[in-house]
Amino acid sequence: MATGRRIKFSVLNVVAQPHPPGIYRSVFERAAGVGVKFWGDQYVALSPISSSRNGVFTGRIAVWTQVDKNSDVIKLDEFEQLALRDSEVSLPNNIGLNSRIFEYAFNESKHLMYVEQQNEDKKYLSPKRAELAVHRILGQLNFTDVEEVRVQIVPEADSVERVLSVPRLKRVEMRVFRPNPDELDDQANALLDELQEQGIQRTDIALAKAPGVDTIVLNARNKLLAKIAAFNGYVRSFGRTEGGKTIEASTKDHAKVVSVEADPDKSTIAQARYVAGE
């Protein structure tokens, strides 16, 4: 029976270099249970993961407010401030406040993470916050079997076209990380070979409009670089309206969202697993 409610998932690209079989499961197993500060006084952690089925495992992201026990509290009725340790408030060490939990599923072969945007309690985790949370968690781990683990938002398929379509395009910036070679077509692999031959892991490209030209028009090579950058870095553009106002656009602002109708007979995690396995 249709519920009318839809479940939306942000999509994150998690890239390990190198990426031998089983590396993504290993990375997330090591990341489980490690609480990390990631936004203001908010902390985040990943749960232990499930077993893999058809190349997909699942888990949960917990976000909470961590109380600093050396901080002060205020009695609102008396407008009196005092040290937390001198107040009547006592919190066990394993308690976080204002908590919310979001389900996720991870496709190992595609190294894509599908993160619930709004849980059943109507708490929200935006694509950018999800990206930052997972980046902070994985970034504080010490890996000996991989050189790099990188996390980024997967943009919409037309994100490059939308970013480059700003009027009077005067500047284009691209950050390109070396992608996994099995993701690319022959043309893109040729560009990847150039990076590898020079020992380059990341390249930053800035294209500025020449004087007397109305707008930048990218050639085929730079369009291909932009396509790679959108999924392995970012593309940012700057244009100008007729009134002279600067317009800025980025592929990070066009996050891919997968939306499915909620099935009352299935849990959110089961539906996340289905989405990730498609």
C-alpha positions in Angstrom: 0.0 0.0 0.0 1.3 3.4 -0.9 2.1 5.7 2.0 2.8 8.9 0.2 6.0 9.3 2.1 9.3 9.2 0.3 12.7 8.3 1.6 15.6 10.4 0.2 19.2 9.3 0.2 22.3 11.5 -0.4 25.0 9.7 -2.4 28.7 9.9 -1.4 31.7 8.7 -3.4 34.2 7.1 -1.0 37.5 6.5 -2.9 40.4 4.5 -1.5 43.8 4.5 -3.3 44.8 1.8 -3.9 41.5 -0.2 -3.6 42.2 -4.0 -3.3 39.2 -6.3 -2.8 37.6 -5.9 0.5 39.2 -2.5 1.3 36.0 -0.6 1.8 34.6 -3.1 4.2 37.9 -3.0 6.1 37.9 0.8 6.2 34.3 1.0 7.7 35.0 -1.8 10.2 38.0 0.2 11.5 35.9 3.4 11.6 33.1 2.0 13.7 32.5 3.5 17.1 35.0 6.3 16.8 33.4 9.6 17.8 34.7 12.7 16.1 33.8 16.4 16.4 32.6 17.6 13.1 30.4 20.7 13.4 30.3 23.2 16.3 29.7 21.1 19.4 28.3 18.2 17.4 29.9 14.8 17.2 29.4 12.0 14.8 30.2 8.3 14.8 29.5 5.2 12.6 28.0 2.1 14.0 29.5 -1.4 13.4 28.5 -2.6 9.9 26.3 -5.5 8.8 27.5 -8.5 6.9 27.8 -7.9 3.1 25.1 -9.3 0.9 25.5 -9.0 -2.9 28.3 -6.5 -2.3 26.3 -4.2 -0.1 26.7 -3.6 3.7 24.7 -1.3 5.9 25.2 0.8 9.0 24.1 3.8 10.9 25.4 7.4 11.4 24.9 8.9 14.9 25.0 12.6 15.4 24.9 14.1 18.9 25.8 17.1 21.0 28.7 16.4 23.4 28.6 18.1 26.8 31.8 19.6 28.0 31.9 18.7 31.7 34.2 21.7 32.4 31.6 24.1 31.0 29.0 26.2 32.8 25.3 25.9 32.9 22.6 28.5 33.6 19.6 28.4 35.9 17.1 30.2 33.6 14.6 31.0 36.4 17.3 32.8 38.4 19.6 33.8 35.5 22.5 32.4 37.5 25.5 30.8 35.9 27.5 28.0 37.7 29.9 25.3 36.8 28.3 22.1 35.5 30.1 20.1 38.2 28.5 22.3 40.9 25.0 21.9 39.4 22.4 19.2 40.0 23.1 17.9 36.5 25.0 14.6 36.2 25.6 12.8 32.9 27.2 9.5 32.4 30.3 9.5 30.1 28.5 7.4 27.4 25.5 9.8 27.0 25.2 12.3 24.1 22.4 14.9 23.9 20.1 15.9 21.0 21.0 12.7 19.2 19.7 11.6 15.8 20.5 8.5 13.8 20.5 8.0 10.0 20.7 4.7 8.1 23.1 4.1 5.3 24.0 1.4 2.8 27.3 1.0 1.0 27.9 -0.6 -2.4 31.5 -2.0 -2.3 32.0 -2.4 -6.1 30.8 1.2 -6.9 32.2 2.5 -3.6 29.1 4.6 -3.2 27.4 5.4 0.2 23.7 6.0 0.3 22.8 8.1 3.4 19.3 8.7 4.7 18.6 12.4 4.5 15.6 12.6 6.9 14.9 10.0 9.4 11.5 8.9 10.8 11.8 11.5 13.6 12.1 14.2 10.8 15.7 15.0 11.7 17.7 16.1 8.7 21.2 15.4 7.5 22.1 17.4 4.4 24.5 16.0 1.7 27.2 18.5 2.7 26.9 17.6 6.4 27.0 13.9 5.5 30.1 14.4 3.4 31.8 16.3 6.2 30.8 13.8 8.8 32.2 10.8 6.9 35.3 12.7 5.9 36.1 13.6 9.5 35.6 10.1 10.7 37.7 8.4 8.0 40.2 11.2 8.0 41.3 10.7 11.6 42.2 7.0 11.0 45.7 5.8 10.3 45.9 3.5 7.3 48.9 1.4 6.4 47.3 -0.4 3.5 46.0 2.6 1.6 47.6 5.9 0.6 44.4 7.9 0.7 40.7 7.7 1.6 38.6 10.5 0.1 34.9 11.4 0.5 32.8 13.6 -1.7 29.3 14.3 -2.7 28.1 12.7 -5.9 26.6 15.4 -8.1 23.7 15.2 -10.4 24.5 13.9 -13.9 23.9 17.4 -15.5 25.8 19.3 -12.8 28.7 20.3 -15.1 26.4 21.6 -17.7 24.5 23.6 -15.1 27.7 25.1 -13.6 29.1 26.0 -16.9 25.9 27.6 -18.2 26.1 30.7 -16.0 25.9 33.9 -18.1 29.1 35.7 -19.1 31.3 33.0 -17.8 34.5 34.7 -16.6 36.3 32.1 -14.5 36.3 28.3 -14.2 38.1 26.5 -11.4 38.5 22.7 -11.3 40.0 20.5 -8.7 40.8 17.0 -10.1 41.8 14.1 -7.8 43.2 11.0 -9.5 40.2 8.7 -9.8 40.1 4.9 -9.8 41.0 3.9 -13.3 38.2 1.3 -13.5 35.6 4.2 -13.4 36.7 5.9 -16.6 36.3 5.6 -20.4 39.3 5.5 -22.8 39.5 9.3 -23.2 39.4 9.9 -19.5 42.0 7.2 -18.8 44.4 8.9 -21.2 44.2 12.0 -19.0 44.6 9.8 -15.9 47.7 8.3 -17.4 49.2 11.8 -17.7 48.7 12.4 -14.0 50.2 9.0 -13.1 53.2 9.5 -15.3 54.0 12.7 -13.5 53.3 11.3 -10.0 50.4 13.7 -9.5 47.6 12.9 -7.1 45.7 16.1 -7.5 45.7 19.0 -9.9 44.0 22.4 -9.7 43.1 24.2 -12.9 41.9 27.8 -13.2 40.7 29.3 -16.5 40.2 33.0 -16.7 38.4 35.0 -19.5 40.6 37.0 -21.8 39.9 40.7 -22.2 37.4 41.6 -24.9 35.8 38.1 -24.9 32.2 37.9 -23.8 32.3 34.4 -22.2 34.6 31.4 -21.7 33.8 28.4 -24.0 35.6 25.2 -22.9 37.1 22.9 -25.5 36.6 19.2 -25.6 39.6 18.4 -23.4 38.6 20.9 -20.6 35.0 19.6 -20.7 36.3 16.1 -20.2 38.4 17.4 -17.3 35.3 19.1 -15.8 33.4 15.8 -16.1 36.1 14.0 -14.2 36.4 16.8 -11.6 32.7 16.8 -10.9 32.9 13.2 -9.6 36.4 13.3 -8.3 36.8 16.9 -7.0 34.7 19.8 -8.0 34.0 22.4 -10.7 33.3 26.0 -9.7 32.3 28.8 -12.1 31.9 32.5 -11.9 29.8 34.6 -14.2 28.1 38.0 -14.3 24.5 39.2 -14.8 23.6 42.0 -17.2 23.6 44.2 -14.2 27.1 43.3 -13.3 26.4 41.1 -10.3 28.8 38.1 -9.9 27.2 34.7 -10.0 28.9 31.7 -8.5 28.0 28.0 -9.1 29.6 24.7 -8.0 29.0 21.0 -8.7 28.9 20.5 -4.9 25.7 22.6 -4.8 23.9 20.0 -7.1 24.0 16.9 -5.0 22.5 13.7 -6.4 19.5 12.6 -4.4 17.9 9.2 -4.8 14.2 9.2 -3.8 12.0 6.1 -3.3 8.5 5.7 -2.0 8.5 4.4 1.6 7.3 0.8 1.8 5.5 0.2 5.2 6.4 -3.5 5.1 10.2 -2.7 4.8 12.6 -1.0 7.2 14.5 2.0 6.1 17.7 0.0 6.2 16.2 -2.6 3.9 15.2 0.1 1.4 18.6 1.7 1.6 20.1 -1.7 0.8 17.8 -2.0 -2.2 18.7 1.4 -3.5 22.5 0.8 -3.0 22.2 -2.6 -4.8 20.4 -1.3 -7.9 
